[in-house]
């Protein structure tokens, strides 16, 4: 895959994930909507750690902050930390089967969710609800689907 098309595919999948992030879902679906942006960033970091790293996570996090209208920098910090751990462990994680990778994804999503909750709680005290766990669980369950779809996008050869 040449450099232009390879990076174009990464950008397009991140844009699609951001669109899934801001789509006005019904309340029932919005409460279980996983962090698609983080799932896509984790995939590309595991698949191509030389191309997608902490700088990209920080930049995409700032864009996510701007899109969601939250505290500026909170997603940038959360995504950067998650991608940092992905970069440290990427050689091991690539060897694991999808169920074991899903456990790592669960930890990434959980730590990101906890950090975002903590940052929101500093701003305005809020209650810890059971719905807090739903995006973490659905993101973990969606990981095999995201992995398979993005692997197809990465390995597909599109002709002119």
QUIHULIN-V487782 format. One record per backbone hydrogen bond with DSSP energy under -1.0 kcal/mol. NH is the residue of the N-H (numbers start at 1). CO is the residue of the C=O. E is the energy in kcal/mol with one decimal. If there is no record, write none. Layout:
# QUIHULIN-V487782
NH/CO/E, NH/CO/E
This chain:
# QUIHULIN-V487782
6/2/-2.4, 7/3/-2.3, 8/4/-2.0, 9/5/-2.0, 10/6/-1.5, 11/7/-2.5, 12/8/-2.5, 13/9/-2.1, 14/10/-2.0, 15/11/-2.6, 16/12/-2.3, 17/13/-2.2, 18/14/-2.2, 19/15/-2.2, 20/16/-2.3, 21/17/-1.4, 22/18/-1.6, 23/19/-1.1, 25/23/-1.8, 30/26/-3.1, 31/27/-1.7, 36/34/-1.7, 39/35/-2.0, 40/36/-2.4, 41/37/-2.5, 42/38/-2.8, 43/39/-2.1, 44/40/-2.5, 45/41/-2.2, 46/42/-2.4, 47/43/-2.9, 48/44/-2.7, 51/48/-1.7, 52/48/-2.1, 57/53/-2.2, 58/54/-2.7, 59/55/-2.5, 60/56/-2.9, 61/57/-2.4, 62/58/-2.2, 63/59/-2.1, 64/60/-2.4, 65/61/-2.5, 66/62/-2.2, 67/63/-2.3, 68/64/-2.7, 69/65/-1.6, 74/71/-1.8, 77/73/-2.3, 78/74/-2.3, 79/75/-3.1, 80/76/-2.0, 81/77/-2.2, 82/78/-2.1, 83/79/-2.6, 84/80/-2.1, 85/81/-1.8, 86/82/-1.8, 87/83/-2.6, 88/84/-2.0, 89/85/-1.9, 93/89/-2.8, 94/90/-1.9, 95/92/-1.2, 101/97/-2.2, 102/98/-2.5, 103/99/-1.1, 104/100/-1.4, 105/101/-2.5, 106/102/-2.5, 107/103/-1.9, 108/104/-2.5, 109/105/-3.1, 110/106/-2.6, 111/107/-2.6, 112/108/-2.3, 113/109/-2.6, 114/110/-2.7, 115/111/-2.3, 116/112/-2.5, 117/113/-2.4, 118/114/-2.6, 119/115/-2.5, 120/116/-2.3, 121/117/-2.5, 122/118/-1.6, 123/119/-1.4, 124/120/-2.7, 132/129/-1.3, 133/130/-1.4, 137/133/-2.2, 138/134/-2.7, 139/135/-2.1, 140/136/-1.9, 141/137/-2.4, 142/138/-2.0, 146/142/-2.7, 147/143/-3.2, 148/144/-2.3, 149/145/-2.6, 150/146/-2.7, 151/147/-2.1, 152/148/-2.0, 153/149/-2.1, 154/150/-2.5, 155/151/-2.4, 156/152/-1.8
